[in-house]
Amino acid sequence: MKRFRFDLQAALDFASHQVELHEMEIYRLEAQRTELSGLRDQIQKTIFESGEALNRKTEIYPEELLLHERFVTAQRLRQVEVERLLALVRERISLERKQLLEESRRRETLDRLKSRDKDLYDREMERVLQREADDLYLARKGRHEPAGVRPAG
């Protein structure tokens, strides 16, 4: 009896691998987004705390005010860069999710094809086995042998 063989198994394996790769990439990008969001929040907190520290002082010298302004400007530039990176990461996540959806659909289609082919194979094998059983029955009936007796020879 021949074994079941799905001709598109390599394509199914590749589609499954692609789905796994996209899932891993989304996971990595989500971690990167979380890290960047934390950094953005930390920068905002640092700016706020430096302003609070300046407000608590009773005397502020012009040099301190200039230094504070430079610090805040540098932090705001960092914040803008982090926001830009966050936007890029969000865009990549969106793209990866679309690709994941496409690959998942491709894999599901191949899975359905494999299932259909397996059902056809099973039905064909059932017909073959039934035909063999019928042939054996007819062969025994044609010889007029009792069911449990075997011919000598």
N, C-alpha and C positions, 0 to 999 in steps of 0.2 A: 504494500500500500504506500502511495506517495505521501510525503509529509507536507503540511501546509507551509507555503512560502509566500510572503507578501512582497511583491516586486518593488514596492515603493518604501520598503523598510528603511533604506538609507536616507531617503527624504524625510521620513517621519523622525528618525533619530536626529537629523540635522535640525529640523524645526524644533524639536524638544530642547536641543542644546542651545539654540538661539533664544528660546523663551527663558531658559536659565540664565543666560548671559545678560539679557535685558533686565531680569529681576535683580541680579546682583548689581548691575550698574545703577538701577533706581535706588537700591538700598544704599550704595556708596554715595550717590548724589544727595539723598535725603540726609545722610550723616553730615555731609559737607554743608548743606543748607542750615542744619541745626547749629553747626559750629559757627557759621557766618552770622546767623541771627544772634547767637550769644555774644559774639564779638561786637556786633552793632549795638546791642543793649549795653555792653560794658563800656563802650566809647561814650554813649549817651550819659551813662551814670558818672563816668569820669568828668565829663564836661560839667554836669550839674554839681558834683561835689567840689570841683575847683572853684566854681562860682560861689557856692555856699561858703567855702573857706575864705574867699576874698571878702565876702559880705560880713563875716564875723570879725574881721580885723577892724580895730578902731582907727588906725592910721594906715593909709595906703599911699605909698610913694609912687611917683610916676613910672619909675623903672619896674616896679611890681605890676602895675597896671599894663604896661607894654608887654612884659613877659607873659602875663596872663592872656592877653589878646593873641599873642603869637601861639601860645599853647592851644588855645581854643580853636584858632584857625587851623593849626596842624591836625587837631583831632577831628574837626569838621571835614577836612580833606580826606582823612582816613575813613570817616563815616561815608562820604560820597563814594569812595572806592569800594568799600564793603557793600554798599547798596547796589553798585553796578555789578559786582560779582554775584550778589544774591539774585539779581534779575537774570543773569546768564545761567546760573544754576537752575532757577525755576524754569527757564526756557528749555534747558537740556532735559529736565525731569519730564516736562510735557512731551517733548519729542520722543524720549525713551518709552513713555507710557503708550504713545501712539504706535510705536514700533512693536512694543510688547503685545498690544492688542492685535496687530496684523499677524504676528508670528503665532499667537495663541489661536487665532482663527484658522491659520494654515494647518497647525498641528491638529486641531479638532476635525478639520475636513479630512486629513489623512487618517486620523483615528476612525472616523466613520467609514471611510473606504476600506480600511483594514477589517473592520468589523463586518462589513457587508461581504467582503471577499471570504472571510472566515466562515460566515453563515453559508455561502454558496459551496464552499469546500466541504463543510460538514454535511450538507444535504446530498452532495455528489457522493461522498464516502458512504453515506447511509444507503443510497441507491445501489452502489456497487456491492456493499455487504448483503443487501437484500437480494440482489440478483444472484450472488454466489450461493446464498442460502436456498433460494428457489431452485437453482441448478442442482445442488446437492439433493434436495428433496425429490426432484424429478428423476434424477439418476437412480436414487434408491427405489423409487416407486416403479421405475421402468424395469428394474431387475426383479421385482416382486419379492424383495427381501423383507423379513420381519425387521422391525425397527432396531432391536437390540442385537441382531445376529450379523456377524461379519462373514463374508465369503472366505473360504480357505484358499490359500494360494499365494 
